[in-house]
Amino acid sequence: MSKSPRELLNEFMGGLQEVGQTNEASVNAFMGLLGAAYTPGAVDVKTKELMSVAIAAYNRCEYCIVFHVFKALEAGANRNEIMEAAMVAVAFGGGPSMAYSTTLLKQSIDEFEKDFQ
């Protein structure tokens, strides 16, 4: 991996802002979808973020992994909960999901958990 988890997170967030300047309707629609999907309801935000961590690991989406690990920690999840969610992804995704879980996902926890202590 050539970029740290924080660099990937900042690159993604900056990219959203930049693309939003020229594609405002599309970016706003995406952000509206996220807002609706992550609004607390029958399922709380922390659980939704743990689900997102697993989906990100399963899909091997680097930007998704760092973003949702950050958001899971922000929502109150801890290292053990995040890794357990990742292992659900491994049950479906096998070796590739394990590779991302034991590298980038773990590194993202290491990088971001201190932000929420």
N, C-alpha and C positions, 0 to 999 in steps of 0.2 A: 504494500500500500504506500503510495507516494504522498498522500495527504493525511493529516491527522483528522480525527473525528470532528474537532472544532472547526478546522478549515473546511471540511465538507459541509458542515451545518451552515457556516457563514456563506459559503459559495451558493448553496441552495437558497437561503433566505435572500441574499443579494440578487440572485437570478430572478426570483419571483418579483422583486421590486422593479428590476430593470425591464423585464418582459411586460410587467403591468403597465409600464409607461406607453407601450406601443400596442398592447393587446389587453386593454383595460377590461373590456366586457368578459373575455374568457377567464382572465385571472380572478376577477371579482366573482364570477360564477363558481369557479373552483373553490375559492375561499368561502363562499356562501354554503357550498356543499359540505365543506369541512366543519363549518360552524354548526350546521344542522346535525351532522352525524355525531359530533362530539359534545352536543348539549346533553347534560345529565338528564336521564329519564329512568326507565326501568333498570338500565345499566349505568353505573357511575363512570366518570371520566377516567379514573385510574384503570378500571377493568377494560374500557375501550382502548386505552393506550397499550395495555398489555396484549390485547388482541392484535393491535396494530404492529407491535414488535414482532409477534409471531408471523404475521402475514408478510412483513418486510423481510424477515429472515428467510422465510419460505421462497419469496420471490427474488431473493438475492439483490435487493435494491439498496445500494450503499447509502444514497441520500435518505431513503425512507428509514433505514436502520438508525442512522445517527439522529434524525429528527424525532422519531418515535421513542427512542431510548431517552433522549432529553425530555420530551413531553411526559413520558411515564414517570421519570424521576420528579419532574415538576408537579405531577399529580399525586405524589406521595408513595410511589412504588419504590421498593428497595431492590438491591442487587439480586437477592435470592428469587424474588418474584419475577423479575425480568428474565433471569436465566431459565427459570422454570417455564415461562411462556415460550422462550426460544426453543426449549427442548420439545415442546409440542410441535413446533415447526419442523424440527428434525424428524419426528415420527412420520411426518408426511413427506418431507423433502430429502431425507437421507443425507448422504455425505456432503453435497453442496451446502445444504442448510447448516450442517454441523460446522463446516469450514468457516462460514460467515459468523456463526454464533461464537465460535471459540477464538475468533480474531477481531474483526471490526466491531461486533456487538459488545464483546467483553471490553475492548479498548474504549468504546463509547461510554460504558458504565464507569470505567476507571477515570476517564476525562471529565465527565459531567457530574458525577455524584457529589463531588466536593462543592459544586455550585449550590447545592440544596441542603447542606449540612448546617 
